[in-house]
Every structure is written in C-alpha cells, then in structure tokens.
Amino acid sequence: MTLPYFTEADVRRLLPMTDAIAAMRRVFVELAAGRAQNQPRRRLVLPTGSVLHSLAGAVGDYFGTKFYSTHRLHGAHFFFMLYAAADARPLALMEANYLGQIRTGAASGFATDLLASESASTLAVIGTGFQARSQLEAVLAVRPIRAVRVWSRDAERRAEFARECSESFGIKVEAVATAEEAVRGADVIATATSAKDPVLESNWVAPHAHVNGIGSNQPKRRELPPELIRRASLIAVDSIEQARLEAGDLILALDEDGWRDPKLVELQTISGDADRRAHSEPTVFKSLGLGVEDVAVAALVYENGRKEGLGG
C-alpha cells in the first residue's frame, strides 16, 4: 500500500487558520457530547536524551495519532498518521510541524473568541519562536486587534519578528524592550516561550485581560506566575486529565482544592456559546495540545487535499 504523503508545504497551504479555528469549535462540541475521544500525550525517554512523544484521538469520520521525536541538541521531527474511523483504513501520512503550530494557534483563537472582550484591540506576544506567529494570526482572526507588542530575549530576533508579521498581516507589530512594556494594558496576552520560569508578573496583567499560556507542557516548567493563576476569575484548559499530567503552570500553583475549584473548567464546557461574561479579573487559557485536536486539523488537510487531487 502506498499512502498519500503530505509535506509541510502541503499542510501549510491546505490548513487556513480560520478553518482550523472552526475545527476546534467542532472538536469541543463533539467532546462535550461524548462523540469524540482523546488520549493524553505519552513520552518515552531514552538515556541519550532522545524522547518519543505520542498523542491520539478520534472525532467524526477519522482517528489518528501524532508522533514526534525530540532531542535537546538535535531538534524535533513531527508526523501524523490519519485513519478512517469506519474500517481502520490508513488514509494518509503527513509531516506535522506546521500542523501542530496551526492547531495550537487555532485552539488559542477559539479560547480567545470565548473569553476575551469583543472589543479587544491590543495584543501582547511574549516569545518569537516556534509557536508565536500562529498565536498572533489566530487572535487576529477572532478580534479587531489594531496594535501588537512583542518581546523576547533576543532583540534582533524580536525586531525581525515584528517586521515580518507587520508585513504579513498588515498591522502594526512593535518590538518592545521589556516583557512588562508588552503586557501592561494589553487586552489579550499570549506567552509562547520555552521558559522554565514565569515570563511575566501578575500585577502587569490588566483585570480585563485574557491570557493564552501555550509554551509549557512539562510538569516542572511554567510561563505564568502562581499569583496570576490564583487571581484569575476563570481558567480554561483543553483537558483537565492532561493538565494534571503536564501543565506546570497549574501543577506548580494549585493544591488539591485548587484543582476542584469551579473556576477551573475544560473548553468543552463553554464551547456551545461564547462565554463573554464580565470578569472582574483576568481569564486564562492554559493550552496543552490534544490528540483529538490534531485529528480534526489533519482531517481538514486530507479533505482539502482530495479536492486538489491529493490523497486518493
């Protein structure tokens, strides 16, 4: 059997951000209705420092798994395998670096649409690496953002990120000198870093702000300070089960009572209608990335590819 193979270029072309955000909405509606399944991430760690990661899910006519290898010194390699739910037939193999970036951005876009002020016009982005661009693109897709402030540790890199994104999205993206300058007064904040310790302080975050924390999926790493987690009026996660395994931002901030606090919710519980209640303190979306989310966007790549004559 020769499977259709989708390259990174194929994925990027066939997976528009607006379609990916719509797919996230469908995923969480299906999870809430019990018509979708998710298997949390598993990791196989080798003495060499190499790690094999895998996560899986099922939604609609499809199921599948994303698997990827990482090494701190030698990078990462991402793939996704898509199957037909009806008969377990393999449908496609695809490179999955962009798949994960777009999916992660789309999940934040969906959460932002649920929780941020409808009039949100300023966005702060902390980080200019692997995931930052798709975070910016997703928030632009759901809110009337007029100004973006970005900070990362490398001044040259943040200036280049600001220039490239300003040109790509037709919006003013300003590289600023400090994280505090980026965050203060922002309506929406995205943290997209590889940091081990918090990259902002709670008192920088305005009471009306919405925060997407997407950088850490390790239990001993966090981007958000515990004071912000405890202060937040609502904390949404894509899966509490997975959060208890790998959301360092929450694991390092919450005791057992905190995990039972009604302000900690899954996106599926608020996915039917936008949750734009007035909040007296910031809202937070702690993103982890679910296998079922990957299935939903991989299915879009496959279906859009078939329209172009790819994928059989």
C-alpha positions in Angstrom: 0.0 0.0 0.0 1.3 3.4 -0.9 -0.2 6.1 1.3 -0.8 9.7 0.3 2.0 11.8 1.8 1.5 15.4 2.7 4.6 17.6 3.2 4.9 20.6 5.5 4.3 22.9 2.4 1.1 20.9 1.7 -0.1 21.2 5.3 0.5 25.0 5.4 -1.3 25.5 2.1 -4.3 23.3 2.9 -4.9 24.4 6.5 -6.1 28.0 6.7 -6.2 29.4 10.3 -9.9 30.4 10.1 -10.8 26.8 9.1 -8.6 25.4 11.9 -10.4 27.6 14.5 -13.8 26.4 13.2 -12.4 22.8 13.6 -11.5 23.5 17.2 -15.1 24.6 17.9 -16.4 21.4 16.4 -14.0 19.3 18.4 -15.0 20.7 21.7 -18.7 20.4 20.9 -18.1 16.8 20.0 -16.1 16.1 23.2 -19.0 17.7 25.2 -21.5 15.4 23.5 -19.4 12.3 24.1 -18.8 11.8 20.4 -15.1 12.3 20.4 -12.2 10.7 22.2 -8.8 11.9 23.4 -5.7 10.1 24.5 -3.2 12.2 26.5 0.4 12.6 25.4 2.8 9.8 26.3 6.6 10.1 26.4 9.3 7.5 26.0 12.6 8.9 27.3 15.9 7.4 26.3 19.2 7.7 28.2 20.7 9.5 25.2 18.3 12.4 25.7 16.1 11.4 22.8 12.4 11.4 23.5 9.5 9.9 21.6 6.1 11.6 22.1 2.7 10.4 21.0 -0.9 11.5 21.4 -4.1 10.3 19.7 -7.8 10.9 19.3 -10.9 10.3 17.3 -13.6 12.6 16.0 -16.2 12.3 13.3 -15.1 10.0 10.4 -11.4 9.9 11.5 -9.0 8.8 14.1 -5.2 9.0 14.3 -2.0 9.7 16.1 0.7 12.3 16.1 4.1 11.1 17.0 7.3 13.1 17.2 10.9 12.7 18.3 12.9 15.4 20.1 16.5 15.9 21.3 17.6 19.0 23.1 20.7 19.3 20.9 19.4 17.9 17.6 15.8 19.3 17.2 12.4 17.7 16.6 10.7 15.6 13.9 6.9 15.6 13.7 4.5 13.2 11.8 0.8 12.4 11.8 -1.0 9.2 10.8 -4.7 9.5 9.8 -7.1 6.6 9.7 -10.8 6.1 8.7 -13.0 5.5 11.7 -15.4 3.2 9.9 -12.9 0.5 9.0 -9.5 1.5 10.4 -8.1 2.0 6.9 -4.9 4.1 6.7 -5.7 7.3 4.8 -2.6 9.5 4.9 0.8 10.2 6.5 1.7 13.8 6.9 4.6 15.9 8.2 3.2 17.6 11.3 5.4 20.5 12.4 3.1 23.2 10.8 0.1 21.0 11.7 0.9 21.4 15.4 1.7 25.1 15.1 -1.5 25.9 13.3 -3.6 23.6 15.7 -2.1 25.3 18.8 -2.8 28.7 17.4 -6.3 27.7 16.5 -7.1 26.4 20.0 -5.9 29.8 21.4 -8.0 31.5 18.8 -11.1 29.6 19.9 -10.4 30.2 23.6 -9.9 33.9 22.8 -13.2 34.1 21.0 -14.9 32.5 24.0 -13.2 34.6 26.7 -11.7 37.8 25.5 -13.6 41.1 25.3 -15.3 41.5 22.0 -13.7 44.9 21.6 -10.1 43.7 22.4 -7.7 45.8 20.3 -4.2 45.3 21.7 -2.3 42.0 21.8 1.0 41.3 23.7 3.1 38.4 22.5 5.9 37.0 24.7 8.2 34.9 22.6 9.2 34.9 18.9 9.9 31.3 18.4 8.2 28.0 17.2 4.6 28.9 18.1 4.4 32.7 18.4 3.4 33.6 14.8 0.4 31.3 14.8 -0.7 32.7 18.1 -0.7 36.2 16.6 -2.5 35.0 13.5 -5.2 33.2 15.4 -6.0 36.2 17.7 -6.2 38.5 14.6 -8.8 36.1 13.2 -11.2 36.5 16.1 -10.7 40.0 17.5 -10.3 43.5 16.0 -6.7 43.9 17.0 -5.1 47.2 16.0 -1.8 47.0 17.7 0.6 44.2 18.7 3.5 44.5 21.1 6.1 41.7 21.1 9.0 40.9 23.4 11.6 38.1 23.5 15.1 37.9 25.0 16.9 38.3 21.6 16.5 42.0 20.5 17.5 41.2 16.9 15.0 38.3 16.6 12.1 40.2 18.1 12.8 43.1 15.7 12.8 40.7 12.7 9.6 39.0 14.0 7.9 42.4 14.3 8.9 43.4 10.8 7.9 40.1 9.2 4.5 40.0 11.0 3.7 43.6 10.2 4.2 42.9 6.5 2.4 39.6 6.5 -0.7 40.7 8.5 -0.9 44.4 7.6 -0.9 45.5 11.2 1.4 47.4 13.4 3.6 44.9 15.3 6.1 46.7 17.6 9.1 45.1 19.2 9.4 46.5 22.7 12.3 46.5 25.2 10.7 44.6 28.1 8.1 42.0 28.8 6.4 44.4 31.1 6.1 47.0 28.4 4.4 44.4 26.1 2.0 43.2 28.7 0.8 46.3 30.6 -2.6 47.4 29.3 -2.9 44.6 26.7 -6.4 43.2 26.1 -5.0 39.8 25.0 -1.7 38.3 26.1 0.0 35.2 24.5 3.0 33.6 26.1 4.8 31.3 23.6 8.2 30.5 25.0 10.4 27.7 26.1 10.9 29.3 29.6 11.2 27.2 32.7 10.1 30.1 35.0 7.4 32.8 34.7 7.9 35.3 31.9 5.5 38.0 33.3 4.2 39.2 36.6 0.6 39.1 37.7 0.4 42.8 38.5 1.3 43.7 34.9 -1.9 42.0 33.7 -5.0 44.2 33.5 -8.2 42.9 35.2 -10.0 42.8 31.8 -7.2 40.9 30.0 -7.3 37.4 28.6 -4.1 35.3 28.7 -3.2 32.3 26.4 -0.4 30.3 28.0 0.9 27.8 25.4 4.6 27.3 25.9 5.0 24.7 28.6 3.7 21.2 28.6 6.1 19.8 31.2 5.1 19.5 34.9 8.1 21.3 36.2 8.0 24.3 33.7 5.8 27.3 33.7 5.4 30.6 31.9 2.6 32.1 34.1 3.2 33.1 37.8 1.2 31.3 40.5 -0.2 34.7 41.6 -1.9 35.1 38.2 -3.3 31.5 38.3 -4.8 32.1 41.8 -6.0 35.6 40.8 -7.8 34.6 37.6 -11.5 34.6 37.5 -11.6 31.7 35.1 -9.0 29.2 33.9 -9.9 27.1 30.9 -7.8 24.0 29.7 -8.4 21.8 26.8 -8.3 18.7 29.1 -8.1 18.6 32.9 -6.9 15.0 32.7 -3.9 16.1 30.5 -3.4 19.3 32.6 -2.9 17.2 35.7 -0.1 15.3 33.9 1.8 18.1 32.2 0.5 21.7 32.9 3.3 23.0 35.1 1.6 26.4 35.2 -1.2 24.8 37.1 0.6 21.9 38.9 3.1 24.3 40.5 0.4 26.8 41.5 -2.6 24.7 42.7 -3.2 22.5 45.7 -5.8 19.7 45.5 -8.6 22.2 46.5 -7.4 24.4 43.6 -7.9 21.5 41.1 -11.5 21.3 42.4 -12.2 25.0 42.2 -15.2 25.6 39.8 -13.3 28.4 38.1 -11.1 25.7 36.5 -13.0 24.4 33.5 -12.5 22.5 30.3 -13.1 24.3 27.0 -15.8 21.7 26.1 -18.0 23.0 29.0 -18.1 26.5 27.5 -17.9 25.6 23.8 -21.6 25.8 22.9 -21.9 29.5 23.1 -19.3 32.2 23.6 -18.6 32.8 27.3 -18.3 36.6 27.3 -19.4 37.2 30.8 -17.9 40.2 32.5 -14.9 39.1 34.5 -13.5 41.2 37.4 -10.1 39.5 37.0 -8.2 38.1 34.0 -9.2 34.9 32.3 -6.6 32.3 31.4 -6.4 29.6 28.7 -3.7 27.0 29.5 -3.1 25.2 26.2 -1.7 21.7 26.2 -2.5 20.4 22.7 -4.8 17.3 22.4 -4.5 14.4 20.0 -8.2 14.9 19.1 -7.3 18.5 18.0 -4.6 17.1 15.7 -7.1 14.6 14.2 -9.5 17.4 13.4 -7.0 19.5 11.6 -5.3 16.5 9.9 -8.8 15.6 8.5 -9.0 19.1 7.1 -5.7 18.7 5.4 -6.7 15.4 4.0 -10.1 16.6 2.7 -8.8 19.8 1.2 -6.0 17.7 -0.4 -8.5 15.4 -2.0 -10.2 18.4 -3.6 -6.9 19.1 -5.3 -6.4 15.5 -6.4 -4.1 14.6 -3.5 -4.9 11.7 -1.1 -6.8 9.4 -3.5 
